[in-house]
Amino acid sequence: MKPSRRRTWNRFVRALRTQPVITALATIAALVTVARQVFLPVPEVWPYGEELGEFLYDFGLAILGAWIFNLLVVMLPRLRDQEALYASINKDLRGVSGGAMAVIRTLTQSVGAPPLPDPLTQPIDPDDLRRWCEAASDEQNPARFMISDDGASVRQGSWKEYLDYERRRVANFQSRLEAAYVYLPVELIALLREIQDDGYYLMLPYVAGQPNLAFLAEPLHDHMLTCDRLRDYLDRQVAPLISG
């Protein structure tokens, strides 16, 4: 099956699953109309049976017509627009969900820990994360993070500068997504808001003057779990729409 036809078929299936009660009523209406045509030659068995059959037939046709109109004019265009929306904001959604892991991967590279597989094959142990944070000090700057103060020369950035950079990067993703909130489901918005208001970000101003990042271990771990929940939601609810 061609990709375009597969997407159209998947969209049709999702439309049926989105309104199961209405789809069930339309199915019953279709059975009633077919049954009426099948039994039309059968003589009337009880009084007013023919009138009742005609009423059910007309009522069934009306339900089928309304269902077809709702499917073609409302549901399928809405799902098509939803797919286009998610395709346009997927990069920003993934950027928000990957904020914690970006910090953790830089952390492991900086302190000489074994590289983390992508994707992870098992959860990160909180004790390991604490050890990595303890090893991250002013003498162990973030790996491959260079900044320029005057636009010409570059220098190795500090942990505070790196974490501020990652915070601003995720904040940019969040700000671009806010325009789409009116079209997003409540569950997804709640996850984005939870990450935005995460206590981890409240701790970042205190990085300066600390001997290492040990005080960030627990907030960062909780932040990672919240980001994981967003990533799981995207994998379950958004990725199938984009892939078709």
Rosetta constraint file for C-alpha pairs under 8 A:
AtomPair CA 1 CA 5 HARMONIC 6.44 0.50
AtomPair CA 1 CA 6 HARMONIC 6.12 0.50
AtomPair CA 2 CA 6 HARMONIC 6.07 0.50
AtomPair CA 3 CA 7 HARMONIC 6.09 0.50
AtomPair CA 3 CA 244 HARMONIC 7.62 0.50
AtomPair CA 4 CA 8 HARMONIC 6.24 0.50
AtomPair CA 5 CA 9 HARMONIC 6.09 0.50
AtomPair CA 6 CA 10 HARMONIC 6.05 0.50
AtomPair CA 6 CA 244 HARMONIC 6.92 0.50
AtomPair CA 7 CA 11 HARMONIC 5.98 0.50
AtomPair CA 7 CA 244 HARMONIC 4.73 0.50
AtomPair CA 8 CA 12 HARMONIC 6.19 0.50
AtomPair CA 9 CA 13 HARMONIC 6.27 0.50
AtomPair CA 10 CA 14 HARMONIC 6.17 0.50
AtomPair CA 10 CA 244 HARMONIC 6.77 0.50
AtomPair CA 11 CA 15 HARMONIC 6.16 0.50
AtomPair CA 11 CA 76 HARMONIC 6.75 0.50
AtomPair CA 11 CA 79 HARMONIC 6.71 0.50
AtomPair CA 11 CA 80 HARMONIC 7.50 0.50
AtomPair CA 12 CA 16 HARMONIC 6.42 0.50
AtomPair CA 12 CA 76 HARMONIC 6.82 0.50
AtomPair CA 13 CA 17 HARMONIC 6.34 0.50
AtomPair CA 14 CA 18 HARMONIC 5.96 0.50
AtomPair CA 15 CA 19 HARMONIC 6.92 0.50
AtomPair CA 15 CA 71 HARMONIC 7.14 0.50
AtomPair CA 15 CA 75 HARMONIC 5.96 0.50
AtomPair CA 15 CA 76 HARMONIC 6.53 0.50
AtomPair CA 15 CA 79 HARMONIC 7.47 0.50
AtomPair CA 16 CA 20 HARMONIC 6.30 0.50
AtomPair CA 16 CA 23 HARMONIC 6.13 0.50
AtomPair CA 17 CA 23 HARMONIC 7.99 0.50
AtomPair CA 19 CA 23 HARMONIC 6.18 0.50
AtomPair CA 20 CA 24 HARMONIC 6.02 0.50
AtomPair CA 21 CA 25 HARMONIC 6.28 0.50
AtomPair CA 22 CA 26 HARMONIC 6.17 0.50
AtomPair CA 22 CA 67 HARMONIC 7.44 0.50
AtomPair CA 23 CA 27 HARMONIC 6.16 0.50
AtomPair CA 23 CA 67 HARMONIC 7.60 0.50
AtomPair CA 24 CA 28 HARMONIC 6.29 0.50
AtomPair CA 25 CA 29 HARMONIC 6.10 0.50
AtomPair CA 25 CA 63 HARMONIC 7.74 0.50
AtomPair CA 26 CA 30 HARMONIC 6.13 0.50
AtomPair CA 26 CA 60 HARMONIC 7.81 0.50
AtomPair CA 26 CA 63 HARMONIC 6.18 0.50
AtomPair CA 26 CA 64 HARMONIC 5.55 0.50
AtomPair CA 26 CA 67 HARMONIC 6.43 0.50
AtomPair CA 27 CA 31 HARMONIC 6.31 0.50
AtomPair CA 28 CA 32 HARMONIC 6.17 0.50
AtomPair CA 29 CA 33 HARMONIC 6.26 0.50
AtomPair CA 29 CA 59 HARMONIC 7.76 0.50
AtomPair CA 29 CA 60 HARMONIC 4.32 0.50
AtomPair CA 29 CA 61 HARMONIC 7.06 0.50
AtomPair CA 29 CA 63 HARMONIC 6.53 0.50
AtomPair CA 29 CA 64 HARMONIC 6.52 0.50
AtomPair CA 30 CA 34 HARMONIC 6.19 0.50
AtomPair CA 30 CA 60 HARMONIC 6.52 0.50
AtomPair CA 30 CA 61 HARMONIC 7.62 0.50
AtomPair CA 30 CA 64 HARMONIC 6.82 0.50
AtomPair CA 31 CA 35 HARMONIC 5.95 0.50
AtomPair CA 32 CA 36 HARMONIC 6.10 0.50
AtomPair CA 32 CA 56 HARMONIC 7.01 0.50
AtomPair CA 32 CA 57 HARMONIC 6.58 0.50
AtomPair CA 32 CA 60 HARMONIC 6.53 0.50
AtomPair CA 33 CA 37 HARMONIC 6.44 0.50
AtomPair CA 33 CA 56 HARMONIC 7.45 0.50
AtomPair CA 33 CA 57 HARMONIC 5.00 0.50
AtomPair CA 33 CA 60 HARMONIC 5.98 0.50
AtomPair CA 33 CA 61 HARMONIC 6.95 0.50
AtomPair CA 34 CA 38 HARMONIC 6.21 0.50
AtomPair CA 35 CA 39 HARMONIC 6.11 0.50
AtomPair CA 36 CA 40 HARMONIC 5.79 0.50
AtomPair CA 36 CA 53 HARMONIC 6.37 0.50
AtomPair CA 36 CA 54 HARMONIC 7.90 0.50
AtomPair CA 36 CA 57 HARMONIC 6.49 0.50
AtomPair CA 44 CA 49 HARMONIC 6.03 0.50
AtomPair CA 44 CA 50 HARMONIC 6.35 0.50
AtomPair CA 45 CA 49 HARMONIC 6.81 0.50
AtomPair CA 48 CA 52 HARMONIC 6.18 0.50
AtomPair CA 49 CA 53 HARMONIC 6.08 0.50
AtomPair CA 50 CA 54 HARMONIC 6.20 0.50
AtomPair CA 51 CA 55 HARMONIC 6.19 0.50
AtomPair CA 52 CA 56 HARMONIC 6.14 0.50
AtomPair CA 53 CA 57 HARMONIC 5.97 0.50
AtomPair CA 54 CA 58 HARMONIC 6.09 0.50
AtomPair CA 55 CA 59 HARMONIC 5.97 0.50
AtomPair CA 56 CA 60 HARMONIC 5.85 0.50
AtomPair CA 57 CA 61 HARMONIC 6.21 0.50
AtomPair CA 58 CA 62 HARMONIC 6.22 0.50
AtomPair CA 59 CA 63 HARMONIC 6.33 0.50
AtomPair CA 60 CA 64 HARMONIC 6.14 0.50
AtomPair CA 61 CA 65 HARMONIC 6.01 0.50
AtomPair CA 62 CA 66 HARMONIC 6.19 0.50
AtomPair CA 63 CA 67 HARMONIC 6.05 0.50
AtomPair CA 64 CA 68 HARMONIC 6.09 0.50
AtomPair CA 65 CA 69 HARMONIC 6.12 0.50
AtomPair CA 66 CA 70 HARMONIC 6.06 0.50
AtomPair CA 67 CA 71 HARMONIC 6.04 0.50
AtomPair CA 68 CA 72 HARMONIC 6.06 0.50
AtomPair CA 69 CA 73 HARMONIC 5.61 0.50
AtomPair CA 69 CA 74 HARMONIC 7.42 0.50
AtomPair CA 70 CA 74 HARMONIC 5.01 0.50
AtomPair CA 70 CA 75 HARMONIC 6.18 0.50
AtomPair CA 71 CA 75 HARMONIC 4.88 0.50
AtomPair CA 71 CA 76 HARMONIC 5.93 0.50
AtomPair CA 72 CA 76 HARMONIC 5.71 0.50
AtomPair CA 72 CA 77 HARMONIC 7.25 0.50
AtomPair CA 73 CA 77 HARMONIC 6.51 0.50
AtomPair CA 74 CA 78 HARMONIC 6.07 0.50
AtomPair CA 75 CA 79 HARMONIC 6.16 0.50
AtomPair CA 76 CA 80 HARMONIC 6.10 0.50
AtomPair CA 77 CA 81 HARMONIC 6.12 0.50
AtomPair CA 78 CA 82 HARMONIC 6.12 0.50
AtomPair CA 79 CA 83 HARMONIC 6.18 0.50
AtomPair CA 80 CA 84 HARMONIC 6.35 0.50
AtomPair CA 81 CA 85 HARMONIC 6.11 0.50
AtomPair CA 82 CA 86 HARMONIC 6.20 0.50
AtomPair CA 83 CA 87 HARMONIC 6.11 0.50
AtomPair CA 83 CA 241 HARMONIC 5.67 0.50
AtomPair CA 83 CA 242 HARMONIC 6.00 0.50
AtomPair CA 84 CA 88 HARMONIC 6.27 0.50
AtomPair CA 84 CA 242 HARMONIC 7.96 0.50
AtomPair CA 85 CA 89 HARMONIC 6.36 0.50
AtomPair CA 86 CA 90 HARMONIC 5.45 0.50
AtomPair CA 86 CA 238 HARMONIC 6.78 0.50
AtomPair CA 86 CA 241 HARMONIC 7.78 0.50
AtomPair CA 86 CA 242 HARMONIC 6.92 0.50
AtomPair CA 87 CA 242 HARMONIC 5.88 0.50
AtomPair CA 89 CA 93 HARMONIC 6.23 0.50
AtomPair CA 89 CA 177 HARMONIC 6.98 0.50
AtomPair CA 90 CA 94 HARMONIC 6.06 0.50
AtomPair CA 91 CA 95 HARMONIC 6.02 0.50
AtomPair CA 92 CA 96 HARMONIC 6.31 0.50
AtomPair CA 92 CA 173 HARMONIC 4.95 0.50
AtomPair CA 92 CA 174 HARMONIC 7.31 0.50
AtomPair CA 92 CA 176 HARMONIC 7.46 0.50
AtomPair CA 92 CA 177 HARMONIC 6.95 0.50
AtomPair CA 93 CA 97 HARMONIC 6.30 0.50
AtomPair CA 93 CA 173 HARMONIC 7.25 0.50
AtomPair CA 93 CA 177 HARMONIC 7.68 0.50
AtomPair CA 93 CA 234 HARMONIC 7.96 0.50
AtomPair CA 94 CA 98 HARMONIC 5.94 0.50
AtomPair CA 94 CA 231 HARMONIC 7.17 0.50
AtomPair CA 94 CA 234 HARMONIC 8.00 0.50
AtomPair CA 95 CA 99 HARMONIC 6.27 0.50
AtomPair CA 95 CA 170 HARMONIC 6.61 0.50
AtomPair CA 95 CA 173 HARMONIC 6.50 0.50
AtomPair CA 96 CA 170 HARMONIC 5.48 0.50
AtomPair CA 96 CA 173 HARMONIC 6.31 0.50
AtomPair CA 96 CA 174 HARMONIC 6.97 0.50
AtomPair CA 96 CA 192 HARMONIC 7.81 0.50
AtomPair CA 96 CA 227 HARMONIC 7.41 0.50
AtomPair CA 97 CA 227 HARMONIC 4.69 0.50
AtomPair CA 97 CA 228 HARMONIC 6.71 0.50
AtomPair CA 97 CA 230 HARMONIC 5.76 0.50
AtomPair CA 97 CA 231 HARMONIC 5.43 0.50
AtomPair CA 98 CA 102 HARMONIC 6.13 0.50
AtomPair CA 98 CA 227 HARMONIC 6.68 0.50
AtomPair CA 98 CA 231 HARMONIC 7.73 0.50
AtomPair CA 99 CA 103 HARMONIC 6.73 0.50
AtomPair CA 99 CA 166 HARMONIC 7.15 0.50
AtomPair CA 99 CA 170 HARMONIC 6.37 0.50
AtomPair CA 99 CA 227 HARMONIC 7.34 0.50
AtomPair CA 100 CA 104 HARMONIC 6.33 0.50
AtomPair CA 100 CA 220 HARMONIC 7.03 0.50
AtomPair CA 100 CA 223 HARMONIC 6.41 0.50
AtomPair CA 100 CA 224 HARMONIC 5.04 0.50
AtomPair CA 100 CA 227 HARMONIC 6.70 0.50
AtomPair CA 101 CA 105 HARMONIC 5.91 0.50
AtomPair CA 101 CA 224 HARMONIC 6.76 0.50
AtomPair CA 102 CA 106 HARMONIC 6.31 0.50
AtomPair CA 103 CA 107 HARMONIC 6.07 0.50
AtomPair CA 103 CA 163 HARMONIC 7.55 0.50
AtomPair CA 103 CA 166 HARMONIC 7.43 0.50
AtomPair CA 104 CA 108 HARMONIC 6.26 0.50
AtomPair CA 105 CA 109 HARMONIC 6.26 0.50
AtomPair CA 105 CA 115 HARMONIC 7.41 0.50
AtomPair CA 105 CA 116 HARMONIC 6.80 0.50
AtomPair CA 106 CA 110 HARMONIC 6.06 0.50
AtomPair CA 106 CA 142 HARMONIC 6.46 0.50
AtomPair CA 106 CA 143 HARMONIC 6.26 0.50
AtomPair CA 107 CA 111 HARMONIC 6.34 0.50
AtomPair CA 107 CA 132 HARMONIC 6.65 0.50
AtomPair CA 107 CA 133 HARMONIC 7.33 0.50
AtomPair CA 107 CA 136 HARMONIC 7.21 0.50
AtomPair CA 107 CA 142 HARMONIC 6.74 0.50
AtomPair CA 107 CA 143 HARMONIC 7.77 0.50
AtomPair CA 108 CA 112 HARMONIC 6.06 0.50
AtomPair CA 108 CA 113 HARMONIC 4.83 0.50
AtomPair CA 108 CA 114 HARMONIC 6.85 0.50
AtomPair CA 108 CA 115 HARMONIC 6.54 0.50
AtomPair CA 108 CA 116 HARMONIC 7.77 0.50
AtomPair CA 108 CA 132 HARMONIC 6.51 0.50
AtomPair CA 109 CA 113 HARMONIC 6.23 0.50
AtomPair CA 109 CA 114 HARMONIC 7.64 0.50
AtomPair CA 109 CA 115 HARMONIC 6.68 0.50
AtomPair CA 109 CA 142 HARMONIC 7.95 0.50
AtomPair CA 109 CA 143 HARMONIC 6.22 0.50
AtomPair CA 110 CA 136 HARMONIC 7.38 0.50
AtomPair CA 110 CA 140 HARMONIC 6.61 0.50
AtomPair CA 110 CA 141 HARMONIC 6.69 0.50
AtomPair CA 110 CA 142 HARMONIC 5.29 0.50
AtomPair CA 110 CA 143 HARMONIC 4.79 0.50
AtomPair CA 111 CA 132 HARMONIC 6.51 0.50
AtomPair CA 111 CA 135 HARMONIC 6.11 0.50
AtomPair CA 111 CA 136 HARMONIC 6.33 0.50
AtomPair CA 111 CA 140 HARMONIC 6.77 0.50
AtomPair CA 113 CA 132 HARMONIC 7.52 0.50
AtomPair CA 116 CA 120 HARMONIC 6.79 0.50
AtomPair CA 117 CA 121 HARMONIC 6.86 0.50
AtomPair CA 124 CA 128 HARMONIC 7.23 0.50
AtomPair CA 124 CA 129 HARMONIC 7.18 0.50
AtomPair CA 125 CA 129 HARMONIC 6.42 0.50
AtomPair CA 126 CA 130 HARMONIC 6.17 0.50
AtomPair CA 126 CA 217 HARMONIC 7.68 0.50
AtomPair CA 126 CA 218 HARMONIC 7.56 0.50
AtomPair CA 126 CA 221 HARMONIC 6.73 0.50
AtomPair CA 127 CA 131 HARMONIC 6.31 0.50
AtomPair CA 128 CA 132 HARMONIC 6.29 0.50
AtomPair CA 129 CA 133 HARMONIC 6.18 0.50
AtomPair CA 129 CA 217 HARMONIC 6.19 0.50
AtomPair CA 129 CA 221 HARMONIC 7.53 0.50
AtomPair CA 130 CA 134 HARMONIC 6.11 0.50
AtomPair CA 130 CA 214 HARMONIC 6.03 0.50
AtomPair CA 130 CA 217 HARMONIC 5.06 0.50
AtomPair CA 130 CA 218 HARMONIC 7.59 0.50
AtomPair CA 131 CA 135 HARMONIC 6.24 0.50
AtomPair CA 131 CA 214 HARMONIC 7.68 0.50
AtomPair CA 132 CA 136 HARMONIC 6.40 0.50
AtomPair CA 133 CA 212 HARMONIC 6.68 0.50
AtomPair CA 133 CA 213 HARMONIC 4.66 0.50
AtomPair CA 133 CA 214 HARMONIC 4.77 0.50
AtomPair CA 133 CA 215 HARMONIC 7.96 0.50
AtomPair CA 133 CA 216 HARMONIC 7.16 0.50
AtomPair CA 133 CA 217 HARMONIC 6.04 0.50
AtomPair CA 134 CA 212 HARMONIC 5.52 0.50
AtomPair CA 134 CA 213 HARMONIC 5.67 0.50
AtomPair CA 134 CA 214 HARMONIC 4.63 0.50
AtomPair CA 135 CA 140 HARMONIC 7.44 0.50
AtomPair CA 135 CA 212 HARMONIC 6.78 0.50
AtomPair CA 135 CA 213 HARMONIC 7.73 0.50
AtomPair CA 136 CA 140 HARMONIC 5.53 0.50
AtomPair CA 136 CA 141 HARMONIC 7.03 0.50
AtomPair CA 136 CA 142 HARMONIC 7.94 0.50
AtomPair CA 136 CA 212 HARMONIC 5.35 0.50
AtomPair CA 136 CA 213 HARMONIC 5.89 0.50
AtomPair CA 137 CA 141 HARMONIC 6.70 0.50
AtomPair CA 137 CA 159 HARMONIC 7.84 0.50
AtomPair CA 137 CA 211 HARMONIC 5.91 0.50
AtomPair CA 137 CA 212 HARMONIC 4.30 0.50
AtomPair CA 137 CA 213 HARMONIC 6.88 0.50
AtomPair CA 138 CA 158 HARMONIC 6.89 0.50
AtomPair CA 138 CA 159 HARMONIC 7.34 0.50
AtomPair CA 138 CA 211 HARMONIC 7.15 0.50
AtomPair CA 138 CA 212 HARMONIC 7.12 0.50
AtomPair CA 141 CA 156 HARMONIC 7.31 0.50
AtomPair CA 141 CA 157 HARMONIC 6.91 0.50
AtomPair CA 141 CA 158 HARMONIC 5.64 0.50
AtomPair CA 141 CA 159 HARMONIC 6.15 0.50
AtomPair CA 142 CA 157 HARMONIC 7.06 0.50
AtomPair CA 142 CA 158 HARMONIC 6.70 0.50
AtomPair CA 142 CA 159 HARMONIC 6.03 0.50
AtomPair CA 142 CA 162 HARMONIC 7.05 0.50
AtomPair CA 144 CA 156 HARMONIC 7.93 0.50
AtomPair CA 145 CA 156 HARMONIC 6.18 0.50
AtomPair CA 145 CA 157 HARMONIC 5.71 0.50
AtomPair CA 145 CA 162 HARMONIC 6.96 0.50
AtomPair CA 146 CA 154 HARMONIC 6.23 0.50
AtomPair CA 146 CA 155 HARMONIC 5.45 0.50
AtomPair CA 146 CA 156 HARMONIC 4.63 0.50
AtomPair CA 146 CA 157 HARMONIC 5.26 0.50
AtomPair CA 147 CA 154 HARMONIC 5.36 0.50
AtomPair CA 147 CA 155 HARMONIC 5.58 0.50
AtomPair CA 147 CA 156 HARMONIC 6.40 0.50
AtomPair CA 147 CA 157 HARMONIC 5.75 0.50
AtomPair CA 148 CA 152 HARMONIC 6.63 0.50
AtomPair CA 148 CA 153 HARMONIC 5.77 0.50
AtomPair CA 148 CA 154 HARMONIC 4.34 0.50
AtomPair CA 148 CA 155 HARMONIC 6.29 0.50
AtomPair CA 149 CA 153 HARMONIC 7.21 0.50
AtomPair CA 149 CA 154 HARMONIC 7.08 0.50
AtomPair CA 157 CA 161 HARMONIC 5.98 0.50
AtomPair CA 157 CA 162 HARMONIC 6.43 0.50
AtomPair CA 158 CA 162 HARMONIC 6.16 0.50
AtomPair CA 159 CA 163 HARMONIC 5.99 0.50
AtomPair CA 159 CA 207 HARMONIC 7.66 0.50
AtomPair CA 160 CA 164 HARMONIC 6.04 0.50
AtomPair CA 160 CA 204 HARMONIC 7.43 0.50
AtomPair CA 160 CA 205 HARMONIC 7.94 0.50
AtomPair CA 160 CA 207 HARMONIC 5.79 0.50
AtomPair CA 160 CA 208 HARMONIC 6.18 0.50
AtomPair CA 161 CA 165 HARMONIC 6.11 0.50
AtomPair CA 162 CA 166 HARMONIC 6.33 0.50
AtomPair CA 163 CA 167 HARMONIC 6.09 0.50
AtomPair CA 163 CA 204 HARMONIC 7.18 0.50
AtomPair CA 164 CA 168 HARMONIC 6.15 0.50
AtomPair CA 164 CA 204 HARMONIC 7.43 0.50
AtomPair CA 165 CA 169 HARMONIC 6.13 0.50
AtomPair CA 166 CA 170 HARMONIC 6.28 0.50
AtomPair CA 167 CA 171 HARMONIC 6.09 0.50
AtomPair CA 167 CA 201 HARMONIC 7.35 0.50
AtomPair CA 168 CA 172 HARMONIC 6.12 0.50
AtomPair CA 169 CA 173 HARMONIC 6.59 0.50
AtomPair CA 170 CA 174 HARMONIC 6.22 0.50
AtomPair CA 171 CA 175 HARMONIC 6.08 0.50
AtomPair CA 171 CA 196 HARMONIC 7.70 0.50
AtomPair CA 172 CA 176 HARMONIC 6.33 0.50
AtomPair CA 173 CA 177 HARMONIC 6.37 0.50
AtomPair CA 174 CA 178 HARMONIC 6.37 0.50
AtomPair CA 174 CA 192 HARMONIC 7.61 0.50
AtomPair CA 174 CA 196 HARMONIC 7.63 0.50
AtomPair CA 175 CA 179 HARMONIC 7.66 0.50
AtomPair CA 176 CA 180 HARMONIC 7.97 0.50
AtomPair CA 177 CA 181 HARMONIC 6.73 0.50
AtomPair CA 180 CA 184 HARMONIC 6.51 0.50
AtomPair CA 181 CA 185 HARMONIC 7.97 0.50
AtomPair CA 181 CA 189 HARMONIC 6.66 0.50
AtomPair CA 184 CA 188 HARMONIC 6.69 0.50
AtomPair CA 184 CA 189 HARMONIC 6.67 0.50
AtomPair CA 185 CA 189 HARMONIC 6.47 0.50
AtomPair CA 186 CA 190 HARMONIC 6.08 0.50
AtomPair CA 187 CA 191 HARMONIC 6.43 0.50
AtomPair CA 188 CA 192 HARMONIC 6.34 0.50
AtomPair CA 188 CA 230 HARMONIC 7.55 0.50
AtomPair CA 188 CA 233 HARMONIC 7.67 0.50
AtomPair CA 189 CA 193 HARMONIC 6.09 0.50
AtomPair CA 190 CA 194 HARMONIC 6.04 0.50
AtomPair CA 191 CA 195 HARMONIC 6.34 0.50
AtomPair CA 191 CA 226 HARMONIC 7.64 0.50
AtomPair CA 191 CA 229 HARMONIC 7.74 0.50
AtomPair CA 191 CA 230 HARMONIC 6.10 0.50
AtomPair CA 192 CA 196 HARMONIC 6.18 0.50
AtomPair CA 192 CA 230 HARMONIC 7.55 0.50
AtomPair CA 193 CA 197 HARMONIC 6.14 0.50
AtomPair CA 194 CA 198 HARMONIC 5.93 0.50
AtomPair CA 194 CA 226 HARMONIC 7.60 0.50
AtomPair CA 195 CA 223 HARMONIC 7.20 0.50
AtomPair CA 195 CA 226 HARMONIC 6.58 0.50
AtomPair CA 195 CA 227 HARMONIC 6.94 0.50
AtomPair CA 197 CA 201 HARMONIC 7.52 0.50
AtomPair CA 198 CA 202 HARMONIC 7.33 0.50
AtomPair CA 198 CA 223 HARMONIC 6.69 0.50
AtomPair CA 199 CA 203 HARMONIC 6.67 0.50
AtomPair CA 199 CA 219 HARMONIC 6.57 0.50
AtomPair CA 199 CA 223 HARMONIC 7.86 0.50
AtomPair CA 200 CA 204 HARMONIC 6.91 0.50
AtomPair CA 200 CA 216 HARMONIC 7.33 0.50
AtomPair CA 200 CA 219 HARMONIC 4.82 0.50
AtomPair CA 200 CA 220 HARMONIC 5.88 0.50
AtomPair CA 200 CA 222 HARMONIC 7.88 0.50
AtomPair CA 200 CA 223 HARMONIC 6.28 0.50
AtomPair CA 203 CA 207 HARMONIC 7.35 0.50
AtomPair CA 203 CA 216 HARMONIC 7.17 0.50
AtomPair CA 203 CA 219 HARMONIC 7.94 0.50
AtomPair CA 206 CA 210 HARMONIC 7.36 0.50
AtomPair CA 207 CA 213 HARMONIC 7.11 0.50
AtomPair CA 213 CA 217 HARMONIC 6.94 0.50
AtomPair CA 216 CA 220 HARMONIC 5.75 0.50
AtomPair CA 217 CA 221 HARMONIC 6.14 0.50
AtomPair CA 218 CA 222 HARMONIC 6.27 0.50
AtomPair CA 219 CA 223 HARMONIC 6.03 0.50
AtomPair CA 220 CA 224 HARMONIC 6.06 0.50
AtomPair CA 221 CA 225 HARMONIC 6.41 0.50
AtomPair CA 222 CA 226 HARMONIC 6.41 0.50
AtomPair CA 223 CA 227 HARMONIC 6.24 0.50
AtomPair CA 224 CA 228 HARMONIC 6.06 0.50
AtomPair CA 225 CA 229 HARMONIC 6.37 0.50
AtomPair CA 226 CA 230 HARMONIC 6.58 0.50
AtomPair CA 227 CA 231 HARMONIC 6.21 0.50
AtomPair CA 228 CA 232 HARMONIC 6.06 0.50
AtomPair CA 229 CA 233 HARMONIC 6.22 0.50
AtomPair CA 230 CA 234 HARMONIC 6.26 0.50
AtomPair CA 231 CA 235 HARMONIC 6.15 0.50
AtomPair CA 232 CA 236 HARMONIC 6.19 0.50
AtomPair CA 233 CA 237 HARMONIC 5.75 0.50
AtomPair CA 233 CA 238 HARMONIC 7.36 0.50
AtomPair CA 234 CA 238 HARMONIC 4.76 0.50
AtomPair CA 234 CA 239 HARMONIC 6.02 0.50
AtomPair CA 235 CA 239 HARMONIC 5.13 0.50
AtomPair CA 235 CA 240 HARMONIC 7.48 0.50
AtomPair CA 236 CA 240 HARMONIC 7.00 0.50
AtomPair CA 237 CA 241 HARMONIC 7.24 0.50
AtomPair CA 238 CA 242 HARMONIC 6.52 0.50
AtomPair CA 239 CA 243 HARMONIC 6.03 0.50
AtomPair CA 240 CA 244 HARMONIC 5.88 0.50
